[in-house]
């Protein structure tokens, strides 16, 4: 792993204990210029992970607590009349930053959730007839509670598709939990974190990720995976071209983190569950299958060229 990324990962691992694989996936997601969705039950460290990522990467950070009464203007900003100048002045909302933490995003109504769609896809927002660019780099790290919990509004497929990766943290193992119980409060540790990377350095790493070589055989494998989801009867809908690009970008980032200049099929298989599980739904006889079951079936049925 490149030294800068290794320093970032080590620092985040000191905050979120026993979740090195999920942390690597989160970093790979941001190196691939994607947005990250963290879904799990309350209390396992979703918000803490988002804070640690933003601080370690040296990025400006804003947190938006999504609630049922949140309005799009609370996210994007609003124009306020200035009596001195006799005109309206736009006051930017919290989305105008490098890292937006959309905390418990599925507790807001679909109207408020949709305020992020243009920002996530085009790095800009259009309000009151004017389009305003967002700072670069720009990432959305959203957390959500499981959809069966009370007071949640499931994210529509169009918004889920804008997250390059979706990860789950899960409960810590016994050793990590004991270290957590015996250690310093995570909130105090967050306050001590120092940036391990500058925004310019992150932009350079992202450019280097795009240069990681993907061979024609690797692209054949990727296309075979995508085509299988479109033709097999197990899936309600096949993967889109955006999903195919996400798979490629994620695999390149994973290879880069392993300090390689070329993508291996194993890189694609490693990032695949985090990239496509939230994009696939079972159909027909597999109506009761989980998303992880669908990914396992896909990897089993499609051979590496």
Order of alpha helices (4+ residues) and beta strands (2+ residues): alpha-alpha-beta-alpha-beta-alpha-beta-beta-beta-alpha-alpha-beta-beta-beta-alpha-beta-alpha-alpha-alpha-alpha-alpha-alpha-alpha
